[in-house]
Amino acid sequence: MSVLYVPTQIIKTVTAAGTPEAIAADGTYFRQATIIGKKSARTNNTSAVYLGVSSTNDTQAITIQPGESQSISMPREGMGDLNDWYIDVETAGDGVIVIY
């Protein structure tokens, strides 16, 4: 029996508020990802983080409150790249956990 899916988890924190950063390196592919507003596995963020597909400040349209999550899915025949998704933070050092 072969394994069809092995879940993976990454933690991404942002160094400076107001400076969006890509969630992961180029070539980090996914079909579905759950993005959680935490800076580590057991520590919620201090404030909201913002998720979007632009690296320009103040353009990330999805708000994730501390400890809350957001799922993103690609079409059945497609794959997404976490490098195309950006997070921005209100508080330096906050971030996300991504399970994909």
N, C-alpha and C positions, 0 to 999 in steps of 0.2 A: 504494500500500500504506500503510495507516495503522498507527501504533504503538499497540499495545494495552496495553503496560506499560512504564513508565519507572521503573527503580529509583531510590530516594532513600535518602540516608544522613544521619543526624543524630548529633551527639555531645551527651550530657547529663551534666554533672557535678553533684554535690551539695555544697553549701557547708558544711553542718554535719552531722556524724554524728548519728544518732538523730532526724533530721528528714526523713521521707520527702517526696519531691518527685515531681510528675507528670513523666512522660518528655517530654511535648510539650504544646504549646498545644491548646486545644479545637479540634476539627475536623481533627486529623491522622489521617486514616483509613487503614486497612490491612486486607488479607486475611490476609497472613502477614508476620511480622516475625522477624528474627534479632537477638537482643540479645547483645552481646559485652561481657565484663567488661574494658573498657579505658577509660582517661581521655582518650586521644587515639589517633589512627590507629596509632601505633607504640609506644605506652607502655601496658603492662599496669597494672592497679590495684595498689595496695599490699596490699590485703586483699579479702575477699569483699564482694560487693554482694548485695542482696536485692530480689527482684521480687515484686509482688503487686498486688491490685486495691483495697487500702485505704490511706488516707492516715494511719492510726493507727500510731504507732511500734510496732515489734516484731510486726507482723502480716503482713509480706511473706514468703510461704511458700517461694518458690523461691530457692535459693542459687546464685549464679554466682561461681565462683572466678576469680581473675585470669587473663585470656586465654581462658577458656572461654566457650561460648555456649549460649543457650537459644532455641528457636524457639517461637513461639506462632502458632496458626492459628485463623481464624474459620470457621464453617460456610460452605459453598459459596455460599449465598444471602445471607450476612451480611457486614458490615464491622465492624471494631473501631475504637476511637478510642484512640490512644496517651495521650491525656489521662486515660483511665480506669485506666492502669497506673502504678504508683508504684515508685520505687527508693529504698532506704535504703542507707547505707554504714557501714562500720566506721571508715573513715579519711576525714576531710574532704578534698574535692577529687577523690576517686575517682568513677567514673561508668560509663556504658555508651555503646557505639556501637550504633545501631539501623539496620539495613538493611531497608527494606520496599518 
